[in-house]
Amino acid sequence: MIERMTRPTRPGHVPAARGEVRSSHAEQALSWSDFRSAVRYDRANQLLLAVPAISAKRAEHPVLGEAIAPHTRIGSGELYRREYEHGAVYWSERTGAHEVHGLVAEHWYGVGAEASFLGFPTTDEQPLAESEHGGRLAGGVGHFEGGSIYWTPAHGSAIVFGMVRDIWALLGWERSPLGLPVCDVEPAPESGMLRGVFEHGTVEWSSSTGPIVIIDAQ
């Protein structure tokens, strides 16, 4: 006689019915609206990861307002977004879930959003660093896979990327002697040079000259 061995169940555990699919991750429950957006889930689809991550990020930022679109898959990859009244939340496996809004989002969309060289956001929008005289500098910054977008009331929004961004970061970002960017970093097609203009100077870089940092006399 052969006895069939059964796996012991946890107290309160209800075994899944035949053919029923259940997530093994019970750390965060899905709301009904989120679940309805994820019913097409299969084992190769990460929507059940993206949906609760996007919803959790929205909960951290009530300024985004109410959802105005369902969770949407971007292209053919495992990339998702959800749009809200005052911004959006994007998710990818490599970056996690991050929000974009305001002037940072506007500038990002203007250059092609996630399809541009900037790629997906890697942080939420953040306040600028504290000034040397105390108090935070007015404005904000959003970091992306391929660069950063800074905005200030005085200069609007500006993209910093490539070696110009790396050099500026080594000098101390917005707290460096250069101050804040006043316009997008621009490549010079004829020379291959990248040039960034800041409040108190410039940063230039090319493979032939290396970095050239000019800080205005104070």
N, C-alpha and C positions, 0 to 999 in steps of 0.2 A: 504494500500500500504506500502511495506517495502522498505526503502532506504538502500542501501549498503554503509556502512561507509568506507572511504579510508583514509589511513594514509598519512598526508601531506609529501611531499618530500622536501628535501633541494634544494636550488638553484643549478643547475648544476648536480643534482643527476639523474642518469639513472637507473630506476628500473631493477632488475635482471629478465631475461626471465625465464619462467617456466622450472624448472629442473636445472637451472644454480646455481652453488655453488660459493659464493664469500666470501672471508675472511672479517671479521668485523674489522680487524686490518689494518688500513691504514697508520700507522706511518712510515712504510718503504716499499717502492715498491720492488717487486721482478724483477730481470732481466729476460729476456726471457730464457736464459740458465738455471737459477735457477728454473723458473717455469716449464720448461720441465722436470726437475728432480723431481718435486713435483706433477706431474699430477695424481699420484695414491693416492693422499691424500683422507682420509676419516676422519670423526669426531673423531675416536679413534686413529688416527695416527698423531704424532707431527712433521711430516716432514716439514710442512709449517712454523713451529717455528724454527726447526733446520737449514734449508737451509739458510735463510737470516742471522741467527746468525753466522753461519760458514763463510759465505761470508763477513760479516762485520768484523769479526776477521781477516780474510785474508787481508782485506784492511788496517788494522792497522799494518800489518807486511809484507811489500812488499818483505822482504828478503826471504820469503817462496817460491817465484817464481810462476810459472804458475801451474795450476791444471794438474795432470797426471792421475786422476781417477774421476769418478762421485761421488756424495754424496752416501755414503754407510751405510746401516743399519747394526749394529753389533748384531749378535745373534737374539734372539726373543724379546729383550727389546726395549724400545724407546731410543736407543743409536746410535749415528751417527758419521761418520768421513768423511773427505775428504783429500786425499793425494796430496801434492804439490811437486815440484822439490826438495825442501830443507827442508821438514818437513811435518807436518800434523796438522789439526785442529779437535778436538774432541768436541762433544756436548752431554750433558745429561741434563735432567730437573733439577736434583739436583745440578749440578756443573756449568751449562752454557757452553759457548764455550771458549776453551783455546787452544793455540798452543803449539806444542813441536817440537824441532829441535836440531841439533847438538849433542853434547856428552850427554846431558840430555836425548834426545830421544833415542839415541843409547843404553844407559844403561837400560832405561825403557823397550825398546823392548827386550833386552837381558834377562830380568827376566820374560817376558810374557806380557808386556804392560798392557792394561786394564784388562786382565784376571788374572793378578798377585795380590798379596796382596796390591800393591800400588793403584790399581784401576785407576780411571780417574784423569786427571790433574785438579787441582783447581785454578791454576794461570798460566799465561804465564811464560816463562823463564824470570827471573829478574836478574839485576846486583847485585853483593854482596854489603854489607854495606860499608860505608866509614871507612877507617882505622883510628886509633887514631892519626896518623901522617898526616892526610889529604889525599884526593884522594881515589878513590874506590879500594877495593881489586880486583885483577884480577880474573875473573871467573864469574860464574852464578849459579842460583838455580831454580829448578822447584818444586813446591809443588803439592802433590797428596793426594788423599783421605786417603791413608794408610802410608804416609811418605814423605820424601823429597829427591831429588837428587841434590847434589852439585858437581860442577866441578871447577877445577883450573888448570892452566898450570903446576903447580908443582906436583900435586897429582892425576890428572885425575879426574874421576867421582866416587862418593861414595854415597851409600844409607844410610840415617839415619831414623830410625823408632822406634815405641814403646816408652817405658819409657825412653830409652836413649835419644831419640829425645826430649821428653818433659822436661827432666832434663837439657839438653843442652840449650833448648830454654829459660828456666827459668834463666839460667846463662848469657844469652845474645847472643845466636847463635854464629856467626862467630866472633863477637866482644868480646866474653867471654875470660877469661884467657886460655881456652882450645884451642882456635883458630879453624881451619877448620878440618873437617874429612879427614882422609888419606886413608880410606878403608871402605867397607860396614860394617854396624853393623851386627854382627854375633851372632846367638844363640848357646849356648853350650848344645847339646841334653842331656848329662848326668846330668847336674845340673839345666837346665832350665834357665840359666843366659843369659842375653843379654849383649854384650860387644861392646863398640864403642871406636875406637882408633882415637885420634885427634893429632894435631900438638904438643900440649904441655901437653898431659895427656890422661887419659882414663875415661870412664864412664861405670860402671857396674850396673846391676840391676837384681834382682830376687825377687820373692814373699816372699822368706824366709829371705833374707838379706836386702832387700830394696836397696836404692841407695848407691853406693860407688864411689866417685869422687876422682881421684888422679890427682893433677896438678904438673907437673914437676917444680923443683926449677929453677928459671931464673938466 
